[in-house]
Amino acid sequence: MERDGFISYSHARDRELAQALQRGMHKLARPWTRRQVISVFRDTTSLSANHDLWSSILGELERSRYFIYLASPEAAASRWVQKEIRFWLDNRSPDRILIAVGSGTVHWDPAAGDFDWSRTTALPRMLEGVFRAEPLWVDLAEVRRSRKYSLRQAEFRSAVAALAAPLHGRGRDELDSEDIRQRRTALRLLRGAVTVLSLLLVTSLAAGGYAWQKRGEALDRARVSASQALAAHSMELADTDPRKAAQFALYAREAAPTSESTRALARAVDANSSVARHLLGGLGAAADYVGSGGAAATQVAVSGDGSTLAYFSDLGGAAERGRGVQVYDIRKGRAMKSLKAQWALGGGALELSADGRILMLETAYNRIQIWDVRRGKLLRTITASEGGDLAQALRRLHAYALSRDARWIAATYHTPGEEETQHLTVWNVRTGERVDHRQAEGDLRLSFSADSRLLRALDASRGELSTWTPRTRQWKSVGRLPDIPAEARSITLPGSGDTALFGSTDKEKAELWNLTTGERLASATGSLQRAVLPADGSGPLVAAQGKQVSVLDPKLRRLRTLGSFSWAVSSVAASDDGRWVAAGSGDGAVSLFSADGAGFHRTLPNQERLKAGEFGADGGVAHRSGPEGTEIWAVSEGSGGFRRLGRIPRPVHEQDTAIAATGDGRRVTVVDRGVFSSWDPRTGEQVGEEKAFEDYEPESGQSLRLFYLPDDIHVVTAWSSGVLLIDTRTWNVKQVLLPGDGMYQLLAMSGDRKTLAAIDSVGGDVHVWRWSGNSTFEGVLTAGGLASALRIPKAAVSHGGERLASVDADGRVSLLDIRTGHVVLTSVVQAPGPQDIVFSRDARTLAHAFTTDARSGLELWDAGNGEYLGQWALETPTPPTDAAEPSLRIASGSGSDVLTLDSGGTLLRRSLDIADWRAKLCRIVDDPLSKADRDRYLTDLTVEAPCRS
């Protein structure tokens, strides 16, 4: 069906305006006997459920006579809008482009015959120089601000008429007159019908309203059911296919915001915590056209500087090979121009120079292509031998290496007529000249040194090592290394060449050897075939362990898992610093990982290696005390980690001590064994006199807590005589809360320092106050009902004072809505232990730190209904044996971040904001559901793609 117009717009900015514009164009001048005169396409209403979204949009563009661009800065920046405009410019006349400005600015420069791009913000720059004369455009900015989208509104009606007139082939005034005539005709008929219909209306209205209500309820139930089913499938896939787990979790949330969808999002975030981008989804089954066992030929390469990723996957056989090698800019997070190259059948060599500018690709019949990655240009083809005359098994490079500076390539291969002999050749990459050639004896593995000044050749069959120097172009035998494994297995060499990893076999362990000393450094059982050793020969390794990609220490012990695939990993590559890791699987999936968390979690600086036991109980201040004084830190905003406040020249005892800092960190107050004092940590000078308070009770059994109030003058603490509000300038007690009942009160303060809660740690009663304008507390709530088995050791108040949470000695979490007094007790009792709890900034999520002998991490809860959302594992060092020092401490960070500090000093930042989870998952996998999955879960439901901008 031919379309009269195609509306291109930003979904995030102008969804409502685009809908009104489409509706208005359809209604204007429409005879009452017809549904519509013209057909205008807008993708969210006119497009059926289709997993290939762009192909569908492309088809609509091809059928459309006019292109209507709803202009705004967001639309100008949208990659989807830019693709639509680019297609139109390549295939249609720009004279058929109509512009409606919803926001931003558009200015035409008559002198230049083009838009004034210094003042125009609503148009993409690709329209520069396109129009020969000023195109038709209308200003809808005021209409958008007023949100009056009715044809009865003169301004909106005028704009719609101006845009619709070319589609109708009429002038605007003529079209407007026709619309008035049609409306009058319809009005006369309507008046005649009203009398008859009025008699039916009363009867049908009640029935129709009831039916509509039931329809809405049925649709809501269907969306909830679909959300639950999608979430359940997401949870099932989290360990085996994190990419699809994220995709299903996003669609579950889009279908309906259920507890199950939140749980699925949390699990998908954990499963994808190290994923920077899922670049290709796997076939999910054996490919029947190539490879052993149907495994797709998948290869990845990462430049040493971590700037560039190149990959290919043979998922589609010859058709897929025609797509060429895909290139991804890691630093900018976007695809680059693909290289129009065809790799060898079954895969082959793929290497990048250290700076990511030069790519080496093995093509069919023992040929090597050299590509300029930035320009997407083939520089030269090097022919190793006439591989077309060889048996299929010999038509490939056996071993290969590209020097880091991209000056030299070395490879071993077979030649026709000498099938029993391998040859080793070194070429000059810049000229294609063969600079060295020899027979390759044994089973060689090749590697250039990190400075590209040495080529190492290791004969795996005999344990012999030889070197070649580009400067002298001479080979030197290093000699035979005794005890080096001789059986056939994969071998990985680093840039330094000092070590080699011999992969595991069915009978033998994986082994790490020092090639200089001939010493075996480590061994490990299990699947360990493909690995990347650090360029300098030190630090952790990246290895494929079956279907997982892991980081290993120099003893080949797993430090952490970066990700997993549904099929075994067939290719792995990493940057020199190990931060960026790419991997491909046997079913063609390709993913990019970030060792520092890729935005899901981030390792923050902790140069002083502060430990969990040095972090304050309220998560505000950390201190380290020595005989000569006490160093003090606070948590920085953003990604700064700990911020050193300074030092006070006195030790602080570990027991019965509390430290609080003002918001700017310029003043700290210390309570040490009943004595209060204030200090300027920047100078180490004491501010004023110290004050010893009576009724000091060190045996109370309750950890001492101290909080500054918003004025940075008053502090509050629990004392045996009550909860005391103290002026730090004079040490006068300004207010006493709960007089005579402070000994067993556990205090918790909101993040904005305006809401204070006191919890009876034995009875579970709660008192809540808010800081008032006259620098005193006013009572807000008195309630009970918190779980208090034995006692309550931990409690927290949300940032804005909306909710309170506590955990008792049995691990039962209680949630109190401060506004209503309603208490929810969690249905899942976790392992007991004095661990911290923290709310997200929006008070929707609660995190509870836990540690066991085997692992540590965060438990997540829906703070509204107490639903358990699952766990995030934290791969931290083994907890200390001293139970007095907690092995994991948790605190609120900036925004909705939560910080964790373990016993080894690792400081991590994660977000508890569900919107952040969704946004971050969209960044790593934004493709829509397949048609089969959509038909299975979302039949007859309108659910938009969750990551459509």
Secondary structure in CASP SS format (residue, H / E / C, confidence):
PFRMAT SS
TARGET T0000
AUTHOR 0000-0000-0000
METHOD secondary structure of the structure
MODEL  1
M C 1.00
E C 1.00
R E 1.00
D E 1.00
G E 1.00
F E 1.00
I E 1.00
S E 1.00
Y C 1.00
S C 1.00
H H 1.00
A H 1.00
R H 1.00
D H 1.00
R H 1.00
E H 1.00
L H 1.00
A H 1.00
Q H 1.00
A H 1.00
L H 1.00
Q H 1.00
R H 1.00
G H 1.00
M H 1.00
H H 1.00
K H 1.00
L C 1.00
A C 1.00
R C 1.00
P C 1.00
W C 1.00
T C 1.00
R C 1.00
R C 1.00
Q C 1.00
V C 1.00
I C 1.00
S C 1.00
V E 1.00
F E 1.00
R C 1.00
D H 1.00
T H 1.00
T H 1.00
S H 1.00
L C 1.00
S C 1.00
A C 1.00
N C 1.00
H C 1.00
D C 1.00
L H 1.00
W H 1.00
S H 1.00
S H 1.00
I H 1.00
L H 1.00
G H 1.00
E H 1.00
L H 1.00
E H 1.00
R H 1.00
S E 1.00
R E 1.00
Y E 1.00
F E 1.00
I E 1.00
Y E 1.00
L E 1.00
A E 1.00
S C 1.00
P H 1.00
E H 1.00
A H 1.00
A H 1.00
A H 1.00
S C 1.00
R H 1.00
W H 1.00
V H 1.00
Q H 1.00
K H 1.00
E H 1.00
I H 1.00
R H 1.00
F H 1.00
W H 1.00
L H 1.00
D H 1.00
N H 1.00
R C 1.00
S C 1.00
P H 1.00
D H 1.00
R H 1.00
I E 1.00
L E 1.00
I E 1.00
A E 1.00
V E 1.00
G C 1.00
S C 1.00
G C 1.00
T C 1.00
V C 1.00
H C 1.00
W E 1.00
D E 1.00
P C 1.00
A C 1.00
A C 1.00
G C 1.00
D E 1.00
F E 1.00
D C 1.00
W C 1.00
S C 1.00
R C 1.00
T C 1.00
T C 1.00
A C 1.00
L C 1.00
P C 1.00
R H 1.00
M H 1.00
L H 1.00
E C 1.00
G C 1.00
V C 1.00
F C 1.00
R C 1.00
A C 1.00
E C 1.00
P C 1.00
L C 1.00
W E 1.00
V E 1.00
D E 1.00
L C 1.00
A H 1.00
E H 1.00
V H 1.00
R H 1.00
R H 1.00
S H 1.00
R C 1.00
K C 1.00
Y C 1.00
S C 1.00
L C 1.00
R C 1.00
Q C 1.00
A H 1.00
E H 1.00
F H 1.00
R H 1.00
S H 1.00
A H 1.00
V H 1.00
A H 1.00
A H 1.00
L H 1.00
A H 1.00
A H 1.00
P H 1.00
L H 1.00
H H 1.00
G C 1.00
R C 1.00
G C 1.00
R H 1.00
D H 1.00
E H 1.00
L H 1.00
D H 1.00
S H 1.00
E H 1.00
D H 1.00
I H 1.00
R H 1.00
Q H 1.00
R H 1.00
R H 1.00
T H 1.00
A H 1.00
L H 1.00
R H 1.00
L H 1.00
L H 1.00
R H 1.00
G H 1.00
A H 1.00
V H 1.00
T H 1.00
V H 1.00
L H 1.00
S H 1.00
L H 1.00
L H 1.00
L H 1.00
V H 1.00
T H 1.00
S H 1.00
L H 1.00
A H 1.00
A H 1.00
G H 1.00
G H 1.00
Y H 1.00
A H 1.00
W H 1.00
Q H 1.00
K H 1.00
R H 1.00
G H 1.00
E H 1.00
A H 1.00
L H 1.00
D H 1.00
R H 1.00
A H 1.00
R H 1.00
V H 1.00
S H 1.00
A H 1.00
S H 1.00
Q H 1.00
A H 1.00
L H 1.00
A H 1.00
A H 1.00
H H 1.00
S H 1.00
M H 1.00
E H 1.00
L H 1.00
A C 1.00
D C 1.00
T C 1.00
D C 1.00
P H 1.00
R H 1.00
K H 1.00
A H 1.00
A H 1.00
Q H 1.00
F H 1.00
A H 1.00
L H 1.00
Y H 1.00
A H 1.00
R H 1.00
E H 1.00
A H 1.00
A C 1.00
P C 1.00
T C 1.00
S H 1.00
E H 1.00
S H 1.00
T H 1.00
R H 1.00
A H 1.00
L H 1.00
A H 1.00
R H 1.00
A H 1.00
V H 1.00
D H 1.00
A H 1.00
N C 1.00
S C 1.00
S C 1.00
V E 1.00
A E 1.00
R E 1.00
H E 1.00
L E 1.00
L E 1.00
G C 1.00
G C 1.00
L C 1.00
G C 1.00
A C 1.00
A C 1.00
A C 1.00
D C 1.00
Y C 1.00
V C 1.00
G C 1.00
S H 1.00
G H 1.00
G H 1.00
A C 1.00
A C 1.00
A C 1.00
T E 1.00
Q E 1.00
V E 1.00
A E 1.00
V E 1.00
S C 1.00
G C 1.00
D C 1.00
G C 1.00
S C 1.00
T E 1.00
L E 1.00
A E 1.00
Y E 1.00
F E 1.00
S E 1.00
D C 1.00
L C 1.00
G C 1.00
G C 1.00
A H 1.00
A H 1.00
E H 1.00
R H 1.00
G C 1.00
R C 1.00
G C 1.00
V E 1.00
Q E 1.00
V E 1.00
Y E 1.00
D E 1.00
I C 1.00
R C 1.00
K C 1.00
G C 1.00
R E 1.00
A E 1.00
M C 1.00
K C 1.00
S C 1.00
L E 1.00
K C 1.00
A C 1.00
Q C 1.00
W C 1.00
A C 1.00
L C 1.00
G C 1.00
G C 1.00
G C 1.00
A C 1.00
L E 1.00
E E 1.00
L E 1.00
S C 1.00
A C 1.00
D C 1.00
G C 1.00
R C 1.00
I E 1.00
L E 1.00
M E 1.00
L E 1.00
E E 1.00
T E 1.00
A C 1.00
Y C 1.00
N C 1.00
R E 1.00
I E 1.00
Q E 1.00
I E 1.00
W E 1.00
D E 1.00
V C 1.00
R C 1.00
R C 1.00
G C 1.00
K E 1.00
L E 1.00
L E 1.00
R E 1.00
T E 1.00
I E 1.00
T E 1.00
A C 1.00
S C 1.00
E C 1.00
G H 1.00
G H 1.00
D H 1.00
L C 1.00
A C 1.00
Q H 1.00
A H 1.00
L H 1.00
R C 1.00
R C 1.00
L C 1.00
H C 1.00
A E 1.00
Y E 1.00
A E 1.00
L E 1.00
S C 1.00
R C 1.00
D C 1.00
A C 1.00
R C 1.00
W E 1.00
I E 1.00
A E 1.00
A E 1.00
T E 1.00
Y E 1.00
H E 1.00
T C 1.00
P C 1.00
G C 1.00
E C 1.00
E C 1.00
E C 1.00
T C 1.00
Q E 1.00
H E 1.00
L E 1.00
T E 1.00
V E 1.00
W E 1.00
N E 1.00
V C 1.00
R C 1.00
T C 1.00
G C 1.00
E C 1.00
R E 1.00
V E 1.00
D E 1.00
H E 1.00
R E 1.00
Q E 1.00
A E 1.00
E C 1.00
G C 1.00
D C 1.00
L E 1.00
R E 1.00
L E 1.00
S E 1.00
F E 1.00
S C 1.00
A C 1.00
D C 1.00
S C 1.00
R C 1.00
L C 1.00
L E 1.00
R E 1.00
A E 1.00
L E 1.00
D E 1.00
A C 1.00
S C 1.00
R C 1.00
G C 1.00
E E 1.00
L E 1.00
S E 1.00
T E 1.00
W E 1.00
T E 1.00
P C 1.00
R C 1.00
T C 1.00
R C 1.00
Q E 1.00
W E 1.00
K E 1.00
S E 1.00
V E 1.00
G E 1.00
R E 1.00
L C 1.00
P C 1.00
D C 1.00
I C 1.00
P C 1.00
A C 1.00
E C 1.00
A C 1.00
R C 1.00
S C 1.00
I E 1.00
T E 1.00
L C 1.00
P C 1.00
G C 1.00
S C 1.00
G C 1.00
D C 1.00
T E 1.00
A E 1.00
L E 1.00
F E 1.00
G C 1.00
S C 1.00
T C 1.00
D C 1.00
K C 1.00
E C 1.00
K C 1.00
A E 1.00
E E 1.00
L E 1.00
W E 1.00
N E 1.00
L C 1.00
T C 1.00
T C 1.00
G C 1.00
E E 1.00
R E 1.00
L E 1.00
A E 1.00
S E 1.00
A E 1.00
T C 1.00
G C 1.00
S C 1.00
L C 1.00
Q C 1.00
R E 1.00
A E 1.00
V E 1.00
L C 1.00
P C 1.00
A C 1.00
D C 1.00
G C 1.00
S C 1.00
G C 1.00
P C 1.00
L E 1.00
V E 1.00
A E 1.00
A E 1.00
Q E 1.00
G C 1.00
K C 1.00
Q E 1.00
V E 1.00
S E 1.00
V E 1.00
L E 1.00
D C 1.00
P C 1.00
K C 1.00
L C 1.00
R C 1.00
R E 1.00
L E 1.00
R E 1.00
T E 1.00
L E 1.00
G E 1.00
S E 1.00
F C 1.00
S C 1.00
W C 1.00
A C 1.00
V E 1.00
S E 1.00
S E 1.00
V E 1.00
A E 1.00
A E 1.00
S C 1.00
D C 1.00
D C 1.00
G C 1.00
R C 1.00
W E 1.00
V E 1.00
A E 1.00
A E 1.00
G E 1.00
S E 1.00
G C 1.00
D C 1.00
G C 1.00
A C 1.00
V E 1.00
S E 1.00
L E 1.00
F E 1.00
S E 1.00
A C 1.00
D C 1.00
G C 1.00
A E 1.00
G C 1.00
F C 1.00
H E 1.00
R E 1.00
T E 1.00
L E 1.00
P C 1.00
N C 1.00
Q C 1.00
E C 1.00
R C 1.00
L C 1.00
K C 1.00
A H 1.00
G H 1.00
E H 1.00
F E 1.00
G C 1.00
A C 1.00
D C 1.00
G C 1.00
G C 1.00
V E 1.00
A E 1.00
H E 1.00
R E 1.00
S E 1.00
G E 1.00
P C 1.00
E C 1.00
G E 1.00
T E 1.00
E E 1.00
I E 1.00
W E 1.00
A E 1.00
V E 1.00
S C 1.00
E C 1.00
G C 1.00
S C 1.00
G C 1.00
G C 1.00
F E 1.00
R E 1.00
R E 1.00
L E 1.00
G E 1.00
R E 1.00
I E 1.00
P C 1.00
R C 1.00
P C 1.00
V C 1.00
H C 1.00
E C 1.00
Q C 1.00
D C 1.00
T E 1.00
A E 1.00
I E 1.00
A E 1.00
A E 1.00
T C 1.00
G C 1.00
D C 1.00
G C 1.00
R C 1.00
R C 1.00
V E 1.00
T E 1.00
V E 1.00
V E 1.00
D E 1.00
R C 1.00
G C 1.00
V E 1.00
F E 1.00
S E 1.00
S E 1.00
W E 1.00
D E 1.00
P C 1.00
R C 1.00
T C 1.00
G C 1.00
E E 1.00
Q E 1.00
V E 1.00
G E 1.00
E E 1.00
E E 1.00
K E 1.00
A E 1.00
F C 1.00
E C 1.00
D C 1.00
Y C 1.00
E C 1.00
P H 1.00
E H 1.00
S H 1.00
G C 1.00
Q C 1.00
S C 1.00
L C 1.00
R C 1.00
L E 1.00
F E 1.00
Y E 1.00
L C 1.00
P C 1.00
D C 1.00
D C 1.00
I C 1.00
H E 1.00
V E 1.00
V E 1.00
T E 1.00
A E 1.00
W E 1.00
S C 1.00
S C 1.00
G E 1.00
V E 1.00
L E 1.00
L E 1.00
I E 1.00
D E 1.00
T C 1.00
R C 1.00
T C 1.00
W C 1.00
N E 1.00
V E 1.00
K E 1.00
Q E 1.00
V E 1.00
L E 1.00
L C 1.00
P C 1.00
G C 1.00
D C 1.00
G C 1.00
M C 1.00
Y C 1.00
Q E 1.00
L E 1.00
L E 1.00
A E 1.00
M E 1.00
S C 1.00
G C 1.00
D C 1.00
R C 1.00
K C 1.00
T E 1.00
L E 1.00
A E 1.00
A E 1.00
I E 1.00
D E 1.00
S C 1.00
V C 1.00
G C 1.00
G C 1.00
D C 1.00
V E 1.00
H E 1.00
V E 1.00
W E 1.00
R E 1.00
W E 1.00
S C 1.00
G C 1.00
N C 1.00
S C 1.00
T C 1.00
F E 1.00
E E 1.00
G E 1.00
V E 1.00
L E 1.00
T E 1.00
A E 1.00
G C 1.00
G C 1.00
L C 1.00
A C 1.00
S C 1.00
A C 1.00
L C 1.00
R C 1.00
I C 1.00
P C 1.00
K E 1.00
A E 1.00
A E 1.00
V E 1.00
S C 1.00
H C 1.00
G C 1.00
G C 1.00
E C 1.00
R E 1.00
L E 1.00
A E 1.00
S E 1.00
V E 1.00
D C 1.00
A C 1.00
D C 1.00
G C 1.00
R C 1.00
V E 1.00
S E 1.00
L E 1.00
L E 1.00
D E 1.00
I C 1.00
R C 1.00
T C 1.00
G C 1.00
H C 1.00
V E 1.00
V E 1.00
L E 1.00
T C 1.00
S C 1.00
V C 1.00
V C 1.00
Q C 1.00
A C 1.00
P C 1.00
G C 1.00
P C 1.00
Q C 1.00
D C 1.00
I E 1.00
V E 1.00
F E 1.00
S C 1.00
R C 1.00
D C 1.00
A C 1.00
R C 1.00
T E 1.00
L E 1.00
A E 1.00
H E 1.00
A E 1.00
F E 1.00
T E 1.00
T C 1.00
D C 1.00
A C 1.00
R C 1.00
S E 1.00
G E 1.00
L E 1.00
E E 1.00
L E 1.00
W E 1.00
D E 1.00
A C 1.00
G C 1.00
N C 1.00
G C 1.00
E C 1.00
Y E 1.00
L E 1.00
G E 1.00
Q E 1.00
W E 1.00
A E 1.00
L E 1.00
E C 1.00
T C 1.00
P C 1.00
T C 1.00
P C 1.00
P C 1.00
T C 1.00
D C 1.00
A C 1.00
A C 1.00
E C 1.00
P C 1.00
S C 1.00
L E 1.00
R E 1.00
I E 1.00
A E 1.00
S E 1.00
G C 1.00
S C 1.00
G C 1.00
S C 1.00
D E 1.00
V E 1.00
L E 1.00
T E 1.00
L E 1.00
D E 1.00
S C 1.00
G C 1.00
G C 1.00
T C 1.00
L E 1.00
L E 1.00
R E 1.00
R E 1.00
S E 1.00
L C 1.00
D C 1.00
I H 1.00
A H 1.00
D H 1.00
W H 1.00
R H 1.00
A H 1.00
K H 1.00
L H 1.00
C H 1.00
R H 1.00
I H 1.00
V C 1.00
D C 1.00
D C 1.00
P C 1.00
L C 1.00
S C 1.00
K H 1.00
A H 1.00
D H 1.00
R H 1.00
D H 1.00
R H 1.00
Y H 1.00
L C 1.00
T C 1.00
D C 1.00
L C 1.00
T C 1.00
V C 1.00
E C 1.00
A C 1.00
P C 1.00
C C 1.00
R C 1.00
S C 1.00
END
